Amino acid sequence: MIKDYEAEKTLRKAYDVCIIGAGPAGITLALRLAEAGWRVVLLEGGGHEYSPRSQAFYRCTSTGLELYAEETRLRYLGGTSNHWAGRCRPFTASDFANAPPVDLPGWPIPYGEIERYLPAAMDIVDLPQGAEFRTVNAGLGGDEFDADRFLLSPPTRFAQKYAKALDETAGLDVFINCNCVDLDFDEAAGQLKAAVVCDYARNRQRVVASTFILATGAIENARQLLNRTTLVGAGVIKKDGLTGCCLMEHLNVDMGTFILKDGQGTEPRQYYTTDTFVSEYRAGKGNVSTTVLTDVQTYGRTAEVKHFLENLACEMGLASKIDFVAKFSCPGDGVISTMIEQFPNAHSRISLLDEKDELGVSKVNVNWALSATDRHTIKCIGSELAKQFAEMGLGFVKLNDYVYDTELALKVQPHAHHMGTTRMAASPEFGWSIPTARCSAQTISTWPAAAFLPRAALRTRRCRCCSSRSAWPTTLMHG
C-alpha cells in the first residue's frame, strides 16, 4: 500500500528488505521481491507529483562541467522515468569483455549474467516480446560504424504503470515523502542495522531490515554513503576511497555540421561504433546521429520572437555573425550529434560540502570531468565519420574545432544518465564487491540495480525463492 509518510508513520517492526529510492530500479525490485514472499518497504523522498521542495534536494554546486542535476533528475514517485524519452539499446558481449584503457577494471561479471534477463527487462519497459532491435538507415561502407539498433518504449512511466501493483501487492509497504537521513551501521556485528528516515518536519524513525538497497541514482547513492559517520568510522566508507568517484555520463557533443550531396535522402541517420573501431583506435563507444533541420530549433516562452529573428538571420546569411540568447541552426543545415560513453575517471567525482540541506544532511559538490581518453574517443568518432561520409559520397562534414583540437574547451551537454559512483568490482580495492544470497534453486543478486554495502557490511541470508536480477530495467534503458 502507498502511504504518505507526512500523515502515516505506520512502519512495521522489521522488514526483510528496505529499498531507498522509488525510481525504475527501486519499483521493479520492490515488486519482484514482494511477489516472491519477502516483506519489503520502498521509501521515496518525494511525493506522487513533482514539487519544488523535493526537487531542491538535487541542488548541488559544480566545480567541473555542469551536470544540471536539479533539472535533469526527478525526485518523486517513478523517478526520472517521469520524463524518460524511451530509447532502448541492449548491452553487447564486448561491453563486458573489453577492459577500459585506464587504470581501473571493467565489469566484474560476464555478459551472460545480464543477457538472459533481456526478455524480462523488455517486458518491464513495454517492448514487444521477441521484437528485434532495428535500424532506421543503412550502415556506412567501412568497418568502424554500424547502423544503430534500438527500440522505443511508449515510454514507460513507472509510477503510473505500476500504481495498482504498488498499492495492492501483499507484503509491500510504500512510503512517499519519506527521506532517508542516516544509515545505522553496527561495527561489532558487521552489518547495517537500520535506516533513519524523516518527514519534512524532521520527525525521525528507524527502519529495521535484514537487507538494504540504495536505488537513488549515482549522485544520491554516493551522497547517502559519504554522509554516514558510522560507515566512515568503521572503515566501510573510506574518505580517500572510490565511493563517489568515477562519475560518468553519456555525452551529448555538438560535433559539427554537414552538407548532403544532391540526391541524398534527408531522413535522420543513426550509427554506432563497432568493436573494430574500439580496437583500432583504443577508444570508447558511442552513437552518432545526423539530422537535416527542417526548421529553426528554438524553445522557451519567447520562442515565437526568436523564431522570427532567427529565420530572418538565416535568410540574410547572418547566422554565423549574430549571437542570440538561444543558439540555433538554419533550416537545411545538417547537424551531427552524439551520445558517447565515458571511461571511468577517479577525478570525476561527488564530494561532501559543509553546507547542510533542510533535513540536516550535507550537500554535495559535483566535479564532472572528462579524461584524455574521453576526448580521444570524441576526436576519433568525429574524424572517422567525416572520412566515411566523404568516401561513401554522402556529402561533406565540417567538424567543430574542439572535436579534433583536444586543447580547446568542448561544447558538451549531459544526458541525465548518471553512473559510476558506486561501481561494481570483484575486489573492494576497485569499488563495491558483489554481495549475493544463495537460494535453494535460484540466486538473489540485486546489485546491478542499486548500490549495496560491501560483503563485510551486509549479512547474507537464506531466502524463500526468487530471482531479482531479471528485474533490472536499466539492462536496456538508454535515452
Secondary structure, DSSP 8 states (H G I E B T S, - for coil): -EEETTT-----S-EEEEEE--SHHHHHHHHHHHHTT--EEEE-SS-SS--HHHHGGG--EESSB---HHHHS--STTGGGGG---EE----HHHHHS--SSSS---SS-THHHHTTHHHHHHHTT--TT---B-SS---SSSSEEE--BEE-S---HHHHTHHHHHH-TTEEEEES-EEEEEEEETTTTEEEEEEEE-TT--EEEEEEEEEEE-SHHHHHHHHHHT-HHHHHTTSS-TTSSTTB--B-EEEE--EEEEE-TT---S-EEEEE-HHHHHHHT---EEEEEEE-SS----STTHHHHHHHHHHHHHHT-TTT---SS----TT-EEEEEEEE----TTSEEEEEEEE-TTS-EEEEEEB---HHHHHHHHHHHHHHHHHHHHTTSEEEEE-HHHH-TTS---EE--S--B-TT-B-SSGGGSB----EE-SSSEE--GGGSB---GGGS-----SS--GGGG-GGGTB--
